[in-house]
Amino acid sequence: MDYLPLSYINHFEYCPRRFWYIYVQGQMVENAHVLRGNLNHANVDRPGYATTDDAVTVHRRVHVVSHRLGINGICDLLEEDADGALCPVEYKQGQQGKWRNDESQLCAQALCLEEMTGRPIETGAIFYFGSRRRMTVPFMPALRQHTAALIRQMQLALAHGQIPPHTSQRQRCQGCSLIDVCLPTEVDLLTQLGLTQA
């Protein structure tokens, strides 16, 4: 079984077609939003660890895997307190959005860590560079089930072998770095004219 990179859960939940372009076709276009995200991650992406004044060990760039779910990837940060409790932290460009894709990606990290360590992980956190705010994410059963279901859907989409349709939530297309590859408006027009089935 090929293991899916857990970061692609974020792409898939946001738009399955975007996931297909990036993961299957290797399409990636760097716009200003993507570039800012890459620059903001520069410090976090250096492996290593440090201990804070309150005895929390902060591990950077931690590799994680779940053999049960068939995913692997990297936690931006993993905080470990003096009692051994773990808290994955994900860094994101911009501000908290209206969708759950960031939370699902973070939850996937927690599921990997639980399988690897045998320790329960109750919460994680997302730090948004745009707002300079850290949001706590409790890993409730509903979020865990939702994340596992997304992973299954990704695996099924790949097994099916056909590009997913355009998202019906077209507001998600605005600011997407792949809009000039995906061409949702143009495909809509061609479909209305009966010139394509995409």
MDAnalysis code that builds the backbone (N, CA, C; Angstrom):
import MDAnalysis as mda
import numpy as np

u = mda.Universe.empty(594, n_residues=198, atom_resindex=np.repeat(np.arange(198), 3), trajectory=True)
u.add_TopologyAttr("name", ["N", "CA", "C"] * 198)
u.add_TopologyAttr("resid", np.arange(1, 199))
u.add_TopologyAttr("resname", ["MET", "ASP", "TYR", "LEU", "PRO", "LEU", "SER", "TYR", "ILE", "ASN", "HIS", "PHE", "GLU", "TYR", "CYS", "PRO", "ARG", "ARG", "PHE", "TRP", "TYR", "ILE", "TYR", "VAL", "GLN", "GLY", "GLN", "MET", "VAL", "GLU", "ASN", "ALA", "HIS", "VAL", "LEU", "ARG", "GLY", "ASN", "LEU", "ASN", "HIS", "ALA", "ASN", "VAL", "ASP", "ARG", "PRO", "GLY", "TYR", "ALA", "THR", "THR", "ASP", "ASP", "ALA", "VAL", "THR", "VAL", "HIS", "ARG", "ARG", "VAL", "HIS", "VAL", "VAL", "SER", "HIS", "ARG", "LEU", "GLY", "ILE", "ASN", "GLY", "ILE", "CYS", "ASP", "LEU", "LEU", "GLU", "GLU", "ASP", "ALA", "ASP", "GLY", "ALA", "LEU", "CYS", "PRO", "VAL", "GLU", "TYR", "LYS", "GLN", "GLY", "GLN", "GLN", "GLY", "LYS", "TRP", "ARG", "ASN", "ASP", "GLU", "SER", "GLN", "LEU", "CYS", "ALA", "GLN", "ALA", "LEU", "CYS", "LEU", "GLU", "GLU", "MET", "THR", "GLY", "ARG", "PRO", "ILE", "GLU", "THR", "GLY", "ALA", "ILE", "PHE", "TYR", "PHE", "GLY", "SER", "ARG", "ARG", "ARG", "MET", "THR", "VAL", "PRO", "PHE", "MET", "PRO", "ALA", "LEU", "ARG", "GLN", "HIS", "THR", "ALA", "ALA", "LEU", "ILE", "ARG", "GLN", "MET", "GLN", "LEU", "ALA", "LEU", "ALA", "HIS", "GLY", "GLN", "ILE", "PRO", "PRO", "HIS", "THR", "SER", "GLN", "ARG", "GLN", "ARG", "CYS", "GLN", "GLY", "CYS", "SER", "LEU", "ILE", "ASP", "VAL", "CYS", "LEU", "PRO", "THR", "GLU", "VAL", "ASP", "LEU", "LEU", "THR", "GLN", "LEU", "GLY", "LEU", "THR", "GLN", "ALA"])
u.atoms.positions = np.array([
    [0.843, -1.191, 0.000],
    [0.000, 0.000, 0.000],
    [0.877, 1.239, 0.000],
    [0.581, 2.187, -0.875],
    [1.273, 3.468, -0.861],
    [0.700, 4.326, 0.249],
    [1.578, 4.905, 1.047],
    [1.139, 5.748, 2.149],
    [0.901, 7.168, 1.627],
    [-0.237, 7.738, 1.967],
    [-0.570, 9.088, 1.538],
    [0.086, 10.105, 2.467],
    [0.671, 11.172, 1.929],
    [1.177, 12.240, 2.792],
    [0.007, 12.922, 3.498],
    [0.083, 13.024, 4.807],
    [-1.075, 13.531, 5.551],
    [-1.386, 14.989, 5.227],
    [-0.411, 15.747, 4.722],
    [-0.695, 17.141, 4.354],
    [-1.725, 17.227, 3.225],
    [-1.850, 16.160, 2.443],
    [-2.801, 16.175, 1.334],
    [-4.245, 16.036, 1.809],
    [-4.433, 15.648, 3.064],
    [-5.787, 15.639, 3.630],
    [-6.361, 17.042, 3.569],
    [-5.518, 18.026, 3.847],
    [-5.940, 19.424, 3.795],
    [-6.414, 19.790, 2.396],
    [-5.623, 19.447, 1.384],
    [-6.004, 19.743, 0.004],
    [-7.294, 19.034, -0.378],
    [-7.405, 17.759, 0.002],
    [-8.565, 16.973, -0.407],
    [-9.849, 17.522, 0.201],
    [-9.800, 17.870, 1.488],
    [-11.031, 18.383, 2.098],
    [-11.403, 19.738, 1.519],
    [-10.399, 20.549, 1.221],
    [-10.681, 21.855, 0.623],
    [-11.283, 21.688, -0.768],
    [-10.672, 20.802, -1.570],
    [-11.172, 20.552, -2.924],
    [-10.530, 19.278, -3.454],
    [-11.300, 18.200, -3.627],
    [-10.727, 16.948, -4.137],
    [-10.023, 17.095, -5.483],
    [-10.514, 18.011, -6.305],
    [-9.877, 18.205, -7.614],
    [-8.482, 18.819, -7.445],
    [-8.355, 19.762, -6.502],
    [-7.046, 20.356, -6.204],
    [-6.076, 19.261, -5.753],
    [-6.553, 18.393, -4.864],
    [-5.748, 17.262, -4.411],
    [-5.252, 16.439, -5.600],
    [-6.139, 16.171, -6.539],
    [-5.782, 15.345, -7.702],
    [-4.693, 16.016, -8.535],
    [-4.887, 17.309, -8.795],
    [-3.880, 18.020, -9.585],
    [-2.501, 17.961, -8.923],
    [-2.460, 18.178, -7.615],
    [-1.172, 18.252, -6.917],
    [-0.580, 16.862, -6.724],
    [-1.391, 15.920, -6.228],
    [-0.851, 14.610, -5.845],
    [-0.650, 13.690, -7.047],
    [-1.639, 13.630, -7.923],
    [-1.578, 12.687, -9.036],
    [-0.819, 13.270, -10.225],
    [-1.122, 14.523, -10.579],
    [-0.539, 15.117, -11.785],
    [0.717, 15.947, -11.503],
    [1.043, 16.153, -10.227],
    [2.255, 16.896, -9.893],
    [2.200, 18.366, -10.253],
    [0.993, 18.917, -10.346],
    [0.827, 20.332, -10.666],
    [0.940, 21.148, -9.380],
    [1.803, 22.135, -9.365],
    [1.873, 23.056, -8.237],
    [2.318, 24.399, -8.757],
    [1.496, 25.403, -8.525],
    [1.792, 26.760, -8.969],
    [2.007, 27.610, -7.726],
    [3.090, 28.358, -7.708],
    [3.394, 29.182, -6.532],
    [2.849, 30.586, -6.753],
    [1.784, 30.918, -6.034],
    [1.293, 32.289, -6.042],
    [1.764, 32.983, -4.763],
    [1.333, 34.206, -4.535],
    [1.798, 34.977, -3.372],
    [1.436, 34.277, -2.066],
    [0.250, 33.672, -2.012],
    [-0.212, 32.993, -0.801],
    [0.690, 31.789, -0.489],
    [0.992, 30.997, -1.513],
    [1.849, 29.818, -1.335],
    [3.259, 30.248, -0.931],
    [3.773, 31.292, -1.587],
    [5.125, 31.776, -1.268],
    [5.222, 32.254, 0.169],
    [4.219, 33.015, 0.631],
    [4.223, 33.480, 2.027],
    [4.222, 32.305, 2.985],
    [3.435, 31.287, 2.678],
    [3.393, 30.104, 3.534],
    [4.738, 29.407, 3.614],
    [5.412, 29.296, 2.466],
    [6.735, 28.648, 2.445],
    [7.749, 29.443, 3.249],
    [7.723, 30.769, 3.117],
    [8.655, 31.615, 3.863],
    [8.378, 31.553, 5.360],
    [7.107, 31.560, 5.738],
    [6.754, 31.511, 7.159],
    [7.146, 30.188, 7.803],
    [7.209, 29.128, 6.994],
    [7.563, 27.810, 7.519],
    [9.071, 27.609, 7.666],
    [9.867, 28.560, 7.180],
    [11.317, 28.359, 7.127],
    [11.907, 27.986, 8.479],
    [11.528, 28.688, 9.539],
    [12.075, 28.390, 10.873],
    [11.548, 27.075, 11.417],
    [10.273, 26.812, 11.197],
    [9.654, 25.602, 11.735],
    [10.218, 24.354, 11.072],
    [10.611, 24.477, 9.811],
    [11.043, 23.314, 9.040],
    [12.450, 22.830, 9.384],
    [13.158, 23.533, 10.252],
    [14.488, 23.063, 10.657],
    [14.339, 22.040, 11.769],
    [14.829, 20.809, 11.572],
    [14.707, 19.787, 12.617],
    [15.445, 20.209, 13.882],
    [14.970, 19.711, 15.013],
    [15.629, 19.985, 16.290],
    [14.619, 20.098, 17.404],
    [15.099, 20.527, 18.563],
    [14.186, 20.696, 19.693],
    [14.756, 21.739, 20.647],
    [13.870, 22.228, 21.510],
    [14.266, 23.188, 22.544],
    [13.346, 22.980, 23.732],
    [13.780, 23.417, 24.894],
    [12.971, 23.313, 26.103],
    [12.640, 24.716, 26.599],
    [11.360, 24.945, 26.862],
    [10.919, 26.256, 27.320],
    [11.129, 26.401, 28.818],
    [10.915, 27.620, 29.323],
    [11.083, 27.890, 30.752],
    [10.115, 27.093, 31.619],
    [8.963, 26.717, 31.049],
    [7.990, 25.932, 31.830],
    [8.102, 24.439, 31.536],
    [9.303, 23.994, 31.159],
    [9.644, 22.570, 31.027],
    [8.871, 21.852, 29.929],
    [8.486, 22.586, 28.878],
    [7.866, 21.965, 27.706],
    [8.955, 21.785, 26.652],
    [9.123, 20.546, 26.194],
    [10.076, 20.279, 25.121],
    [9.360, 20.438, 23.794],
    [9.915, 21.294, 22.940],
    [9.306, 21.585, 21.641],
    [10.165, 20.931, 20.561],
    [9.619, 19.900, 19.919],
    [10.301, 19.188, 18.838],
    [9.849, 19.795, 17.510],
    [10.790, 20.103, 16.627],
    [10.467, 20.654, 15.319],
    [10.616, 19.580, 14.245],
    [9.683, 19.627, 13.282],
    [9.736, 18.742, 12.096],
    [9.818, 17.266, 12.507],
    [8.733, 16.782, 13.071],
    [8.668, 15.412, 13.582],
    [7.979, 14.518, 12.542],
    [8.668, 13.462, 12.129],
    [8.092, 12.511, 11.161],
    [7.118, 11.576, 11.884],
    [5.929, 11.400, 11.283],
    [4.898, 10.552, 11.885],
    [4.329, 9.608, 10.831],
    [3.731, 8.503, 11.312],
    [3.148, 7.523, 10.396],
    [2.012, 6.782, 11.093],
    [1.010, 6.409, 10.317],
    [-0.022, 5.487, 10.777],
    [-0.115, 4.358, 9.766],
    [0.297, 3.153, 10.178],
    [0.191, 1.991, 9.302],
    [-1.270, 1.577, 9.145],
    [-2.062, 1.818, 10.183],
    [-3.479, 1.458, 10.144],
    [-4.223, 2.288, 9.097],
    [-3.932, 3.579, 9.044],
    [-4.636, 4.464, 8.127],
    [-3.935, 4.598, 6.771],
    [-2.658, 4.239, 6.715],
    [-1.923, 4.357, 5.461],
    [-1.500, 5.780, 5.144],
    [-1.087, 6.537, 6.175],
    [-0.646, 7.916, 5.971],
    [0.683, 8.134, 6.679],
    [1.427, 9.108, 6.197],
    [2.631, 9.538, 6.893],
    [2.878, 11.000, 6.584],
    [3.790, 11.610, 7.335],
    [4.061, 13.017, 7.090],
    [4.861, 13.630, 8.210],
    [4.703, 14.926, 8.372],
    [5.514, 15.690, 9.314],
    [4.621, 16.593, 10.156],
    [4.883, 16.598, 11.462],
    [4.307, 17.604, 12.363],
    [5.248, 18.806, 12.357],
    [4.704, 19.998, 12.190],
    [5.548, 21.191, 12.255],
    [6.243, 21.262, 13.613],
    [5.440, 21.184, 14.674],
    [5.962, 21.173, 16.040],
    [5.233, 20.114, 16.853],
    [5.944, 19.535, 17.795],
    [5.326, 18.625, 18.747],
    [5.765, 19.051, 20.138],
    [4.806, 19.500, 20.935],
    [5.100, 19.928, 22.300],
    [4.900, 18.760, 23.252],
    [5.838, 18.577, 24.147],
    [5.782, 17.498, 25.137],
    [6.003, 18.111, 26.511],
    [4.969, 18.037, 27.371],
    [5.120, 18.652, 28.685],
    [5.861, 17.731, 29.640],
    [6.072, 18.199, 30.859],
    [6.879, 17.457, 31.837],
    [6.258, 16.110, 32.190],
    [4.936, 15.983, 32.018],
    [4.249, 14.717, 32.308],
    [4.202, 13.783, 31.102],
    [4.770, 14.210, 29.982],
    [4.786, 13.369, 28.780],
    [3.601, 13.560, 27.858],
    [2.688, 14.494, 28.191],
    [1.536, 14.750, 27.320],
    [2.010, 15.419, 26.033],
    [1.468, 14.958, 24.903],
    [1.883, 15.450, 23.589],
    [0.815, 16.359, 22.982],
    [1.281, 17.386, 22.285],
    [0.368, 18.318, 21.607],
    [0.980, 18.699, 20.259],
    [0.438, 18.185, 19.143],
    [0.941, 18.603, 17.825],
    [0.487, 20.028, 17.511],
    [1.373, 20.781, 16.856],
    [1.076, 22.168, 16.490],
    [1.345, 22.335, 14.998],
    [0.363, 22.846, 14.286],
    [0.477, 23.074, 12.848],
    [0.516, 24.575, 12.586],
    [1.404, 25.001, 11.717],
    [1.520, 26.407, 11.335],
    [0.863, 26.622, 9.987],
    [0.029, 27.670, 9.901],
    [-0.703, 27.941, 8.667],
    [-0.601, 29.413, 8.282],
    [-0.530, 29.629, 6.976],
    [-0.535, 30.972, 6.422],
    [-1.935, 31.558, 6.569],
    [-2.047, 32.859, 6.679],
    [-3.352, 33.514, 6.692],
    [-4.027, 33.433, 8.040],
    [-5.351, 33.401, 7.991],
    [-6.164, 33.355, 9.195],
    [-7.059, 32.127, 9.152],
    [-7.680, 31.849, 10.288],
    [-8.583, 30.700, 10.361],
    [-9.695, 30.859, 9.326],
    [-9.909, 29.818, 8.535],
    [-10.931, 29.870, 7.496],
    [-12.273, 29.344, 7.975],
    [-13.189, 29.244, 7.032],
    [-14.540, 28.783, 7.348],
    [-14.639, 27.266, 7.303],
    [-13.572, 26.596, 6.837],
    [-13.632, 25.170, 6.599],
    [-12.782, 24.422, 7.605],
    [-12.929, 23.107, 7.645],
    [-12.277, 22.283, 8.674],
    [-11.005, 21.608, 8.196],
    [-10.518, 21.951, 7.012],
    [-9.399, 21.200, 6.449],
    [-8.132, 21.294, 7.297],
    [-7.877, 22.439, 7.931],
    [-6.708, 22.556, 8.801],
    [-6.841, 21.643, 10.022],
    [-8.040, 21.593, 10.586],
    [-8.272, 20.751, 11.761],
    [-8.139, 19.267, 11.417],
    [-8.596, 18.888, 10.230],
    [-8.494, 17.486, 9.819],
    [-7.035, 17.076, 9.650],
    [-6.222, 17.942, 9.055],
    [-4.794, 17.651, 8.886],
    [-4.128, 17.484, 10.249],
    [-4.454, 18.372, 11.188],
    [-3.879, 18.288, 12.532],
    [-4.331, 17.016, 13.240],
    [-5.598, 16.663, 13.089],
    [-6.123, 15.448, 13.719],
    [-5.416, 14.213, 13.171],
    [-5.110, 14.210, 11.874],
    [-4.383, 13.082, 11.282],
    [-3.008, 12.926, 11.931],
    [-2.366, 14.048, 12.238],
    [-1.079, 13.988, 12.936],
    [-1.248, 13.323, 14.307],
    [-2.307, 13.705, 15.010],
    [-2.562, 13.128, 16.333],
    [-2.831, 11.630, 16.242],
    [-3.581, 11.204, 15.225],
    [-3.862, 9.777, 15.055],
    [-2.569, 9.002, 14.804],
    [-1.676, 9.588, 14.017],
    [-0.371, 8.956, 13.797],
    [0.402, 8.844, 15.104],
    [0.458, 9.937, 15.846],
    [1.226, 9.961, 17.091],
    [0.671, 8.981, 18.122],
    [-0.643, 8.868, 18.185],
    [-1.244, 7.908, 19.121],
    [-0.845, 6.486, 18.759],
    [-0.851, 6.171, 17.470],
    [-0.463, 4.830, 17.043],
    [1.024, 4.580, 17.322],
    [1.849, 5.583, 17.129],
    [3.291, 5.428, 17.306],
    [3.699, 5.321, 18.775],
    [3.026, 6.101, 19.629],
    [3.459, 6.207, 21.031],
    [2.603, 5.421, 22.010],
    [1.373, 5.084, 21.607],
    [0.449, 4.435, 22.531],
    [-0.128, 5.393, 23.556],
    [0.117, 6.686, 23.389],
    [-0.402, 7.685, 24.336],
    [-1.614, 8.400, 23.737],
    [-2.634, 8.655, 24.537],
    [-3.772, 9.421, 24.028],
    [-3.382, 10.891, 23.851],
    [-3.882, 11.493, 22.798],
    [-3.625, 12.913, 22.541],
    [-4.983, 13.613, 22.481],
    [-5.201, 14.497, 23.414],
    [-6.526, 15.105, 23.570],
    [-6.702, 16.372, 22.758],
    [-5.632, 17.167, 22.615],
    [-5.755, 18.431, 21.895],
    [-4.502, 18.697, 21.064],
    [-4.672, 19.549, 20.086],
    [-3.571, 20.071, 19.305],
    [-3.789, 21.562, 19.147],
    [-2.974, 22.195, 18.321],
    [-3.115, 23.636, 18.127],
    [-2.713, 24.005, 16.699],
    [-3.335, 25.064, 16.195],
    [-2.980, 25.630, 14.894],
    [-2.606, 27.085, 15.127],
    [-1.429, 27.461, 14.637],
    [-0.993, 28.855, 14.716],
    [-1.141, 29.478, 13.337],
    [-1.920, 30.576, 13.263],
    [-2.156, 31.266, 12.005],
    [-1.278, 32.508, 11.921],
    [-0.379, 32.526, 10.929],
    [0.535, 33.654, 10.775],
    [-0.221, 34.953, 10.506],
    [-1.320, 34.871, 9.735],
    [-2.038, 36.079, 9.350],
    [-2.617, 36.835, 10.525],
    [-3.119, 36.114, 11.501],
    [-3.735, 36.749, 12.673],
    [-2.829, 36.703, 13.894],
    [-1.697, 35.956, 13.793],
    [-0.784, 35.760, 14.928],
    [-1.530, 35.172, 16.120],
    [-2.459, 34.271, 15.836],
    [-3.254, 33.648, 16.897],
    [-3.095, 32.140, 16.860],
    [-3.142, 31.569, 18.044],
    [-3.062, 30.121, 18.192],
    [-4.434, 29.606, 18.611],
    [-4.927, 28.632, 17.854],
    [-6.253, 28.064, 18.119],
    [-6.090, 26.643, 18.641],
    [-6.699, 26.357, 19.770],
    [-6.681, 25.004, 20.331],
    [-7.732, 24.152, 19.632],
    [-7.359, 22.928, 19.269],
    [-8.269, 22.008, 18.579],
    [-8.425, 20.751, 19.426],
    [-9.603, 20.543, 20.043],
    [-9.830, 19.284, 20.768],
    [-10.117, 18.156, 19.781],
    [-9.507, 17.014, 20.020],
    [-9.694, 15.872, 19.118],
    [-10.887, 15.042, 19.592],
    [-12.069, 15.576, 19.313],
    [-13.311, 14.926, 19.698],
    [-13.583, 13.741, 18.761],
    [-14.436, 12.788, 19.197],
    [-14.733, 11.632, 18.339],
    [-15.221, 12.004, 16.946],
    [-16.038, 13.053, 16.841],
    [-16.568, 13.444, 15.526],
    [-15.451, 13.864, 14.581],
    [-14.469, 14.614, 15.074],
    [-13.352, 15.041, 14.231],
    [-12.475, 13.855, 13.848],
    [-12.265, 12.939, 14.775],
    [-11.479, 11.736, 14.483],
    [-12.148, 10.900, 13.392],
    [-13.451, 10.713, 13.512],
    [-14.189, 9.926, 12.519],
    [-14.189, 10.620, 11.157],
    [-14.370, 11.931, 11.187],
    [-14.368, 12.723, 9.956],
    [-13.019, 12.596, 9.238],
    [-11.928, 12.688, 9.996],
    [-10.588, 12.615, 9.417],
    [-10.325, 11.231, 8.818],
    [-10.687, 10.188, 9.545],
    [-10.502, 8.828, 9.028],
    [-11.332, 8.613, 7.765],
    [-12.545, 9.182, 7.729],
    [-13.400, 9.055, 6.544],
    [-12.786, 9.776, 5.348],
    [-12.176, 10.945, 5.581],
    [-11.508, 11.676, 4.499],
    [-10.386, 10.844, 3.889],
    [-9.608, 10.192, 4.745],
    [-8.496, 9.372, 4.266],
    [-9.016, 8.228, 3.393],
    [-10.100, 7.608, 3.824],
    [-10.708, 6.536, 3.010],
    [-11.194, 7.083, 1.662],
    [-11.802, 8.266, 1.683],
    [-12.278, 8.883, 0.435],
    [-11.118, 9.176, -0.515],
    [-9.989, 9.643, 0.030],
    [-8.805, 9.891, -0.794],
    [-8.331, 8.598, -1.446],
    [-8.269, 7.551, -0.652],
    [-7.808, 6.267, -1.176],
    [-8.757, 5.734, -2.245],
    [-10.055, 5.915, -2.031],
    [-11.043, 5.486, -3.027],
    [-10.949, 6.308, -4.297],
    [-10.730, 7.614, -4.153],
    [-10.601, 8.478, -5.337],
    [-9.411, 8.048, -6.184],
    [-8.312, 7.707, -5.530],
    [-7.121, 7.255, -6.266],
    [-7.367, 5.898, -6.917],
    [-8.058, 5.009, -6.200],
    [-8.360, 3.688, -6.760],
    [-9.297, 3.806, -7.963],
    [-10.200, 4.780, -7.900],
    [-11.152, 4.997, -8.998],
    [-10.424, 5.482, -10.254],
    [-9.362, 6.273, -10.061],
    [-8.517, 6.678, -11.173],
    [-9.077, 7.745, -12.086],
    [-10.021, 8.551, -11.591],
    [-10.610, 9.595, -12.426],
    [-10.606, 10.904, -11.660],
    [-10.246, 11.984, -12.345],
    [-10.178, 13.284, -11.685],
    [-11.542, 13.667, -11.109],
    [-11.591, 14.127, -9.861],
    [-12.870, 14.529, -9.261],
    [-13.436, 15.760, -9.972],
    [-14.744, 15.967, -9.862],
    [-15.356, 17.147, -10.499],
    [-14.924, 18.433, -9.785],
    [-15.206, 19.554, -10.424],
    [-14.948, 20.837, -9.784],
    [-15.795, 20.958, -8.516],
    [-15.281, 21.682, -7.540],
    [-16.054, 21.901, -6.327],
    [-17.293, 22.735, -6.636],
    [-18.370, 22.426, -5.951],
    [-19.592, 23.223, -6.104],
    [-19.511, 24.508, -5.284],
    [-18.549, 24.581, -4.390],
    [-18.369, 25.776, -3.552],
    [-17.313, 26.667, -4.206],
    [-17.742, 27.408, -5.221],
    [-16.821, 28.134, -6.070],
    [-16.075, 29.264, -5.364],
    [-16.538, 29.676, -4.187],
    [-15.779, 30.691, -3.450],
    [-14.403, 30.162, -3.057],
    [-14.253, 28.844, -3.004],
    [-12.961, 28.244, -2.676],
    [-11.950, 28.418, -3.811],
    [-12.433, 28.677, -5.010],
    [-11.536, 28.827, -6.157],
    [-10.760, 30.142, -6.093],
    [-11.348, 31.151, -5.444],
    [-10.690, 32.449, -5.368],
    [-9.435, 32.336, -4.514],
    [-8.316, 32.715, -5.059],
    [-7.050, 32.632, -4.326],
    [-6.356, 31.291, -4.463],
    [-7.017, 30.300, -5.083],
    [-6.376, 28.997, -5.281],
    [-5.274, 29.143, -6.322],
    [-4.105, 28.645, -6.014],
    [-2.966, 28.778, -6.921],
    [-3.154, 27.989, -8.216],
    [-4.103, 27.059, -8.227],
    [-4.294, 26.213, -9.408],
    [-5.493, 26.609, -10.261],
    [-6.035, 27.794, -10.034],
    [-7.240, 28.186, -10.774],
    [-6.980, 28.251, -12.279],
    [-5.750, 28.621, -12.672],
    [-5.446, 28.699, -14.109],
    [-5.148, 27.334, -14.722],
    [-4.989, 26.323, -13.880],
    [-4.860, 24.949, -14.355],
    [-6.244, 24.305, -14.406],
    [-7.028, 24.565, -13.384],
    [-8.344, 23.936, -13.217],
    [-9.408, 24.565, -14.135],
    [-9.353, 25.902, -14.289],
    [-10.267, 26.647, -15.161],
    [-11.746, 26.337, -14.894],
    [-12.211, 26.529, -13.653],
    [-13.599, 26.160, -13.352],
    [-14.634, 26.954, -14.138],
    [-14.434, 28.260, -14.315],
    [-15.405, 29.082, -15.047],
    [-15.448, 28.687, -16.518],
    [-14.279, 28.480, -17.098],
    [-14.208, 28.116, -18.509],
    [-14.833, 26.743, -18.762],
    [-14.574, 25.791, -17.861],
    [-15.155, 24.460, -18.018],
    [-16.670, 24.517, -17.867],
    [-17.157, 25.343, -16.939],
    [-18.606, 25.529, -16.796],
    [-19.220, 26.015, -18.112],
    [-18.572, 26.994, -18.721],
    [-19.090, 27.548, -19.966],
    [-19.105, 26.499, -21.076],
    [-18.006, 25.749, -21.202],
    [-17.949, 24.698, -22.222],
    [-18.998, 23.619, -21.986],
    [-19.226, 23.292, -20.701],
    [-20.233, 22.298, -20.353],
    [-21.637, 22.775, -20.741],
    [-21.920, 24.057, -20.467],
    [-23.214, 24.633, -20.835],
    [-23.432, 24.608, -22.355],
    [-22.328, 24.734, -23.092],
    [-22.421, 24.702, -24.556],
    [-22.416, 23.272, -25.101],
    [-22.283, 22.303, -24.187],
    [-22.283, 20.890, -24.599],
    [-20.997, 20.445, -25.250],
    [-19.885, 21.139, -24.944],
    [-18.622, 20.824, -25.576],
    [-17.699, 19.996, -24.723],
    [-18.083, 19.717, -23.482],
    [-17.246, 18.898, -22.607],
    [-18.121, 18.236, -21.556],
    [-17.595, 17.163, -20.974],
    [-18.297, 16.470, -19.893],
    [-17.592, 16.654, -18.553],
    [-16.509, 17.474, -18.499],
    [-15.700, 17.622, -17.284],
    [-16.468, 18.305, -16.166],
])
